[in-house]
Amino acid sequence: MMEKLVLDACGKLFSMRQAADILGIRYQTIRRWTTEGSIDSVKLGRRRLVAESTLKRLVAEVWQQRRVV
């Protein structure tokens, strides 16, 4: 039941390895960011997942920084 609530709240969820591939960064980087709390993640069982909305926010922030420079 709790998993259903998490999925409804977050939308699509990606493994940390998938998230790293999508962002074009190393797995260790996204793992460090989740450990530090720099990005939000959800733990379901033994897996730590990153929401699609989090990835979109990261991409938007990077894009905005590049436009400002």
C-alpha positions in Angstrom: 0.0 0.0 0.0 2.8 2.4 0.9 4.6 1.7 -2.4 1.4 2.7 -4.3 1.3 6.0 -2.4 5.0 6.7 -3.2 4.5 5.9 -6.9 1.4 8.1 -7.1 3.3 11.0 -5.4 6.5 10.7 -7.5 5.3 9.5 -10.8 7.9 7.4 -12.7 10.8 6.2 -10.6 14.3 5.3 -11.8 17.1 3.2 -10.3 20.1 5.2 -9.4 22.0 3.6 -12.3 19.2 4.5 -14.7 19.2 8.1 -13.3 22.9 8.4 -13.8 22.6 7.2 -17.4 19.8 9.7 -18.1 21.9 12.5 -16.6 25.1 11.4 -18.3 27.0 11.2 -15.0 28.7 8.4 -13.1 26.8 6.1 -10.8 29.0 7.1 -7.9 28.1 10.8 -8.4 24.3 10.2 -8.1 24.9 7.8 -5.2 26.9 10.6 -3.4 24.2 13.1 -4.1 21.5 10.9 -2.6 23.7 10.1 0.4 24.4 13.8 1.0 20.8 14.7 0.6 21.5 16.9 -2.4 18.8 15.2 -4.3 15.7 13.4 -3.1 15.3 9.7 -3.4 13.0 7.0 -2.2 14.0 3.7 -0.7 11.7 0.7 -1.6 13.0 -2.5 -0.1 16.7 -2.7 -0.9 16.5 -0.3 -3.8 17.0 3.5 -3.8 15.0 5.2 -6.5 15.0 8.7 -8.0 11.8 10.3 -9.2 11.4 11.6 -12.7 10.5 15.0 -11.3 13.8 15.2 -9.5 15.7 14.4 -12.7 13.7 17.0 -14.6 14.5 19.6 -11.9 18.2 18.8 -12.1 18.2 19.2 -15.9 16.3 22.4 -15.7 18.7 23.8 -13.1 21.8 22.9 -15.2 20.1 24.4 -18.4 19.3 27.6 -16.5 22.9 28.0 -15.3 24.2 27.5 -18.8 21.8 30.1 -20.2 22.9 32.7 -17.5 26.6 32.4 -18.4 
